[in-house]
């Protein structure tokens, strides 16, 4: 079976403000995003051991270093356009709109931990489709508005705990 690449236009970051059970989520798309990314890192632990060779000389295992994965971390980021005219309550259980800049800024100021999902935007967040989920805090958010340009934002979410696939 041939692999079929996913269009970047279909992948989005979703936030669940109250971090409810991922199987029954109220997650909403990070709004007006022009790009998004997921980063996962494993810290590496390296060891080198001493041993005795056939001649009885102490060596450092032939100069070989052994490595294994240690602690891991993840982050998500998005860049998008700002719509200050539309502000929806980020903690509304009936809201169906996207999380725009205003909601993201409110979540950052409050230091709210949120459920995060990185997945195909054509599936219901956290329920169907292949993707990744975890919890995170907004680590940074930045807005810029240049003359004769659209106002934009950049947001980075720092993972709290494990990232898992669903």
Buried (B, 14 or more C-beta within 10 A) or exposed (E): EEEEEEEEEEBBBBBBBBBBEBEEBBBBBBBBBEEBEBEEEEEEEEEEEEEEEEEEEEEEEEEEEEEEEEEEEBBBBBBBBBBEEEBBEBEEEEBEBBBBBBBBBBBBEEEBBBBBBBBBBEBEBBBEBEBBBBBBBBBEBEBEEEEEEEBBBBBBBBBBEEBEEB
